[in-house]
């Protein structure tokens, strides 16, 4: 039987104020996510839904989780392939449609990874590391990403052209 991993977090609502949920406008959406040994994450709802814009919303976290998962798999697969990545950044965007009754759902997330490899990088066979090599790694990372495989909307990739540099560069 394949291994099953279980993830547990603690969620604490901190927005009750003096009136609790006496009305839709009487309570705060602030909450905290925590887990043993991890930094507390300050959450709220999206500002469009009366949330605190300085805190992480569930929507932010979903988009971030997709980007993190993709990056971690990409780096793993790059290391296996012999591609020396020295920089990685992303600015993903998630689109969510909200219907008249207030129900909503994500319609897509677009990842925009920017990858920098070691100047003069070559594969173990001596071939240069080019955009096509990274494209293959992005496809494989997407196929492996647990989070992307678990959502019911498209997760697209729009990578920037490869750049070369040093770890500090």
C-alpha positions as CSV (number, residue, x, y, z in Angstrom):
1,X,0.0,0.0,0.0
2,X,1.4,3.4,-0.9
3,X,2.3,5.8,2.0
4,X,-0.4,8.2,3.1
5,X,0.7,11.6,4.5
6,X,-1.6,13.5,6.9
7,X,-1.4,17.2,7.5
8,X,-2.9,18.9,10.5
9,X,-3.0,22.6,11.4
10,X,-4.6,24.5,14.1
11,X,-7.1,27.3,13.2
12,X,-8.1,29.9,15.7
13,X,-10.6,32.6,14.9
14,X,-9.4,35.9,16.6
15,X,-12.1,38.2,15.1
16,X,-15.0,37.8,17.5
17,X,-14.6,41.3,19.0
18,X,-17.3,42.4,21.4
19,X,-20.3,41.2,19.4
20,X,-19.3,38.0,17.7
21,X,-21.5,37.2,14.7
22,X,-24.4,39.3,15.8
23,X,-24.4,40.6,12.2
24,X,-22.4,40.2,9.0
25,X,-20.5,43.4,9.8
26,X,-20.1,42.9,13.5
27,X,-17.2,40.4,13.4
28,X,-13.7,40.4,12.1
29,X,-12.4,37.7,9.7
30,X,-9.0,37.6,11.3
31,X,-7.7,34.2,12.3
32,X,-4.4,32.4,12.9
33,X,-3.1,29.2,11.3
34,X,-0.4,27.3,13.3
35,X,1.2,24.0,13.6
36,X,3.8,22.8,16.1
37,X,7.2,24.2,15.4
38,X,6.0,26.6,12.7
39,X,5.5,30.3,12.6
40,X,1.9,31.5,13.1
41,X,0.3,32.6,9.9
42,X,-2.0,35.6,10.2
43,X,-5.1,35.0,8.0
44,X,-8.2,36.9,7.1
45,X,-10.7,36.8,4.2
46,X,-10.1,38.6,1.0
47,X,-10.7,42.4,1.3
48,X,-13.6,42.0,-1.1
49,X,-15.2,40.0,1.7
50,X,-14.5,42.4,4.6
51,X,-11.0,40.9,5.3
52,X,-7.8,42.6,6.4
53,X,-5.7,43.3,3.4
54,X,-2.5,42.9,5.4
55,X,-3.2,39.2,6.2
56,X,-3.1,36.1,4.0
57,X,-6.5,35.0,2.6
58,X,-7.3,31.4,1.7
59,X,-7.2,32.4,-1.9
60,X,-3.7,33.8,-1.5
61,X,-2.6,30.6,0.2
62,X,-4.0,28.4,-2.5
63,X,-2.2,30.3,-5.3
64,X,1.0,30.3,-3.1
65,X,0.7,26.6,-2.4
66,X,0.5,25.8,-6.2
67,X,3.6,28.0,-6.9
68,X,5.5,26.5,-4.0
69,X,4.7,22.9,-5.0
70,X,5.7,23.5,-8.6
71,X,9.0,25.2,-7.6
72,X,10.0,22.5,-5.2
73,X,9.3,19.7,-7.8
74,X,11.1,21.8,-10.4
75,X,14.2,22.2,-8.3
76,X,14.2,18.5,-7.4
77,X,13.9,17.4,-11.0
78,X,16.5,19.9,-12.1
79,X,19.0,18.5,-9.6
80,X,18.2,15.0,-10.8
81,X,18.7,16.1,-14.5
82,X,22.0,17.9,-13.7
83,X,20.7,21.4,-14.3
84,X,22.3,23.8,-11.8
85,X,19.5,26.3,-10.9
86,X,20.9,29.3,-9.0
87,X,17.7,31.5,-8.9
88,X,14.0,30.9,-9.0
89,X,11.1,33.4,-8.6
90,X,7.5,33.4,-9.5
91,X,4.5,35.8,-9.6
92,X,1.5,33.5,-10.0
93,X,-2.0,34.8,-10.5
94,X,-5.2,33.0,-9.6
95,X,-8.6,33.9,-11.2
96,X,-11.8,33.3,-9.2
97,X,-15.3,33.8,-10.5
98,X,-18.0,34.7,-7.9
99,X,-21.5,34.0,-8.9
100,X,-24.6,36.0,-8.0
101,X,-25.5,33.8,-5.1
102,X,-22.1,34.3,-3.6
103,X,-20.6,31.0,-4.6
104,X,-17.2,31.1,-6.1
105,X,-14.6,29.0,-7.6
106,X,-11.1,29.3,-9.1
107,X,-11.2,29.2,-12.9
108,X,-7.4,29.0,-13.4
109,X,-4.0,29.7,-11.9
110,X,-1.1,30.9,-14.0
111,X,2.4,30.3,-12.8
112,X,5.1,32.6,-14.2
113,X,8.4,31.1,-13.1
114,X,11.7,32.9,-13.8
115,X,14.6,30.5,-13.6
116,X,18.3,31.4,-13.6
117,X,20.9,28.7,-14.2
118,X,24.6,28.8,-13.6
119,X,26.4,30.7,-16.3
120,X,27.7,28.3,-18.9
121,X,25.5,25.5,-17.6
122,X,25.5,22.2,-19.5
123,X,23.8,18.9,-19.0
124,X,25.9,15.9,-17.9
125,X,26.1,15.0,-21.6
126,X,27.7,18.4,-22.4
127,X,24.6,19.8,-24.1
128,X,23.8,23.4,-23.2
129,X,20.9,24.1,-20.8
130,X,18.3,26.0,-22.9
131,X,14.7,27.0,-22.6
132,X,13.5,23.6,-24.1
133,X,15.2,21.8,-21.2
134,X,13.5,24.0,-18.7
135,X,10.2,23.5,-20.5
136,X,10.5,19.7,-20.0
137,X,11.3,20.2,-16.4
138,X,8.2,22.4,-15.9
139,X,6.0,19.8,-17.5
140,X,7.4,17.1,-15.3
141,X,7.1,19.3,-12.2
142,X,3.4,19.9,-13.0
143,X,2.8,16.2,-13.4
144,X,4.4,15.6,-10.0
145,X,2.9,18.5,-8.0
146,X,0.5,17.1,-5.4
147,X,-1.4,20.4,-5.1
148,X,-1.9,20.9,-8.9
149,X,-3.0,17.3,-9.2
150,X,-5.6,17.9,-6.5
151,X,-7.4,20.9,-7.9
152,X,-10.3,21.0,-10.4
153,X,-9.2,23.9,-12.5
154,X,-6.3,24.4,-14.9
155,X,-2.9,25.4,-13.6
156,X,-1.0,26.9,-16.5
157,X,2.7,27.8,-16.8
158,X,4.0,30.9,-18.6
159,X,7.7,30.8,-17.8
160,X,10.0,33.7,-18.6
161,X,13.0,33.0,-20.9
162,X,15.9,31.3,-19.1
163,X,18.6,33.6,-17.7
164,X,22.2,32.8,-16.7
165,X,24.1,34.0,-13.7
166,X,25.6,33.1,-10.4
167,X,24.0,32.2,-7.1
168,X,24.4,35.8,-5.9
169,X,23.7,37.4,-9.3
